[in-house]
Amino acid sequence: MSHGQGPEHDAHWMRLALAQAEDAARAGEVPVGAVVVKDGRVLASGRNAPRQSHDPTAHAEIVALRAAARQLGNYRLDGCSLYVTLEPCAMCSGAMLHARLARLVYGAPDPRTGAAGSVLDLFGQAALNHRTQVQGGVLADACGHMLRAFFQRRRGQQRAQHPLRDDALRTPDAAFADLPGYPWAPHYLSDLPGLAGLRMHYLDEGPRDAPRTWLCLHGNPSWSYLYRRMLPVFLAAGDRVLAPDLIGFGKSDKPKKDSAHRFEWHRQLLLEWMARLDLRRMVLVVQGWGGILGLTLPMAMPERFAGLLALNTLLATGDAPLPPGFGPWRALCRDRPLYGVGRLLARGNPHLSAAECAAYDAPFPDRGHRAALRAFPERVPVHADDPGAALSRAARQFWQHQWRGRSLMVVGAQDPVLGLPTMQALRRSIAGCPEPIVLPQAGHFVAEHGAAIATRAVEYFAPQPQRADGPAPCRCNLPTTSAESRLAATPTSAASQ
């Protein structure tokens, strides 16, 4: 039997690619398989292997292309056809064009990353000097079914590994599908002592042995999505980045009762989580409630922290009045418990798209999922004997007298609650902290302007030589660098990124 082109022949080769996809699934990889064919015979095959090989480029198509090039002794694959069970991404599509592939045949479309017509069409660019013929939809049902079955099994395994407690809710995974600018894989823990079976979600990207780790703590009512503009900058610098969702937020479980949320409990969870992951060389990045909690962490394990990047936050010590805008904010949360989170974010960030606003709403589909949003404004320590106030006063002593790391503040001046006056008061509590960088057009959720901030922070927190008694001291008398000057001098452009 001669196998050339045509529907029957395409189906034959696609079944061979499906066999490769099955091998990938058995290895725990996303089930995508590929074969390269020339003159009616298979030159090479490949399956997905990024996890197994610790190689982000080890997609089925790349594996097959490399093997075919070795077989031919030529990186040009003239006259070859590649069959793959899933529409290729931009990386794989670019490799096919560089290889001068004659024909691409794929099975299921990929509405999230497909670069053969679904998200973008690299093969349809007339300016390119090579044209690869494209045929999609071959055995699409079989290819799509294999992918859907794989992810259903994975979700079932996660549920079995992290069963949902009767007194908590869990936002369905479907609510987080196709979030703009948030491509990172989820990580979960449920066996920390303080969690007592609740599932905690966090992002963990970049090399584990990176010289610098960014710990990004969100506030209320946001979640780890807040830092999506900063993470790519940190990762491009070769760093590790972690961004947990506090219990009650994001992809973490949500206790049904407001009373479950206590200052000391949330703090203890973060301490247990950091110890479990053995995080070191950390730059603490905090915003809003992320700072109210996060600023109390370094005193418990100072050897693990090297820097602080503070974005519109405070230490709620109970012995000083809270900002004037706090009372109206607390009243709004109490009187309008179903306020739109995305709409709130958009008020201070008009550059947000409708899809980005929807992403902020995603974790909180109904009143039952919003206990943390109701509870957190009531948990801010106001009086000296409120829960968390004594811890915050102890933290203030630590930052004033024991902190040896570097510090940087960036302030959204339009924040009606935690704006420049509040941040200046916090700065005076942190040893050696320089004057804050002010973004006049930014509001409370200043991380939404995070690309410029992250670029400045990567330069500012360059790893320093380690001293025997802890991190290198803050050299706050250094002249302002050019990056800081640009960020401070051009707040409008910085805020637009």
C-alpha positions, 0 to 999 in steps of 0.5 A: 500500500502506498501512503501519499496525500489525501484523506485516507492517507492523512488519516493513516499517518494521523493514527500513528501520531495518535499512538505517539500521543498515547505514549505521552499520556502514559508518561504523564505528559499532555497527549500530543504526538507527531510523525514526519513523513516523506515519500510514503514512509515515516522518517521520525516520530515524537511525543510531548516530553517537556516535564520528563526532559525538563525542557520547555521546547520538547513539544511533540513537533520539535522532537519529531523535527529534530529526529527527522533532520538527523535522519536526513542529515539536513536541517531543511526538511524539503518535501516532508509532511508533519502530522500532529494531533494538536494544532501547533503553537507559535514555537513549533510553527516557527520551527516548521517554517525554518525547516522548509516543511512542505505540509502540516496536517493537524488534528484538533484545533487549539483555541488557546495557543494555536498558531495555524489559524486559531489564535494567529496564523503564522503560516498565512504570513505572505511576507515570509519566504516559505509557504507550508501547506496546512490541513487541519481537522484530520481525526479531530474528534479522536485527537480532541477526545484524547486531550479532554480525557487526559485533563479530566483524569488529571482533574479527578486525580487532583480532587482525589489528592485534595478532597474538598472539605464540607465547610469550604467551597472551591471555584470550578476550574472552568472559571479560570479557563483562558485567562488573559496573561496568566498561562502558568501551571497551578500548584497545590498543597493541602497537607500543611498543619494549618490548612487542615485539608484546605487546598492552597494554590500557588504559582511557582515558576523559574529555576529552584536554584535561582540566585533570587526568589520573588515572593508576591503576596496579593491583597483583598479582593485580588489574587495572584492574577494581580502579578501577571505583568511582573512575573514575565520580567522576573522570569526573564531575569532568570529568577524564581517567582512564587505567588500564592493565593491566600485561602479564600481567594483565587484558586485556593479553597474558600471557607464558607464562614466569615469567622474562619478568616483570622489574622494569625491563621493566615500568617501561620499558613504563609510561614508553614508554606514558606518553610515547606518549600524552603524558600530562601534569597527572597525579595518580598513583594507586597500590596494591600493585605499582602503587606498587612500580613506579609510585613510580619513574616521576615521577623520570624525567619529573617535569614530567608529574606534579602529585599522588600518591594512595597506597593501601596500597603501598611503595617496595621499596628493598632496604635495609630489611626488608619487612613481616612479612606479606610472607613468608607472602604470597610462600609462599602464591603459591609453594605455592598457585599456583592460589589463587582471585583473587576469593576472595582479594579477598572476604576483605578485602571482604565486600561484593563480589558473586559476579559481582565476584569472578568478574570478578577471576578472569576474566583468569586462566582456567588455570595458563598465564595466571597466570605474572605472579601467580607471578612478581610476589611473587618480583620484590619487591626484598628485598636491596640488589642485587636488580633494581629496588632501586637504582631504588627508592632513587633514587626515594626520594631524588626523593620526599624532595628533589625532589617538588613536587606534592601527596600524599595517602595512604589506608590500609586498616588491615586489610592484613596486609602493607602496612598503616599501619606500612608506609604511615607509613614511606613517608609519611616518604619523601615531602616534605610528605606529610600524615598518612594517612587511615585506613579501619579496616575496609578491607584491602589492596585499599582501592580497593574502597572507592573512591567516598569516596576518589575524592570526597576526592581530587577536592577535595584535588587541585584544579588549582593555578596552574602555576609556572614551575619545575613543579607548585605545591608541596604546601600540606600545612599547610592545615587538613583539609577537611570532605570529609577529615574525613568520610572519616577520621571515618566509615571504616565508611560510607566503606568501604561505598561 
